[in-house]
Amino acid sequence: MPSLRTALLQSSGRPGAVAENLKTLDEAAARAAGAGARLLVAPELFLTGYAIGDAVPVLAEPADGPGAQAVAEIAVRYGLAVLYGYPERDGERIFNASQLIGADGVRLANYRKTHLFGCFEQEWFTPGEQTVVQADLDGIRIGLLICYDVEFPENVRAHALGGTDLLLVPTAQMHPFQFVAESVVPVRAFESQMYVAYVNRTGPEGEFEFVGLSCLAGPDGVVRTRAGRGEELVIGEVDPEFLAASRAANPYLADRRPGLYGSLA
């Protein structure tokens, strides 16, 4: 099975300007496709921006809203799948969500962040209730989490037990927590034997300072590609053959003793 070339868009776009952010996504998709990528991953709440305060309910839209339709057009235009973050409206509730759209423009998965970070998110968003959301892309099982979710090992292990091969984590990782991008994410990939694509915002935005450092980490804990602190598009390979060999050599999942862990829940 061939590798899945994956592009990570490290960018904060322009907070509050959906049209501008879609333009940035379109340009990144063109570059990614030109480099042979089959998947493009954008950061948390990329469609609208993260630090948009009381504009959250104004800019929130349904999963099949105009933003989703625009992203689907981008996916079809360049022939690659796109994962992006956005505020999802469902009735009176608003979720911090991410959506994966296939190269044919069809929605493959929609995930709602289950662990909300800080006062801002807890004020505006409702936490999701489904931990493991997956889709298949080019023979690879894709799983979705968002930012703070990946800092809970239980979430990632649930994906491992569910068969996730590549975990996509759009994020808004801020100073002073850059150790998550530098250290925690590669460890998550190793301990649960999967690839993890961690895709961050960058630079100042409202009260936040995003640290960049987006990465694609492999099941051996080695980072395949890493962005710096600025706007950047980086590309890495998700190799299913290497993943299978790594899982065969690493006994973590096989050596688990679930009967001992009941008290953790």
Order of alpha helices (4+ residues) and beta strands (2+ residues): beta-alpha-beta-alpha-alpha-beta-beta-beta-alpha-beta-beta-alpha-beta-alpha-beta-beta-beta-beta-beta-beta-alpha
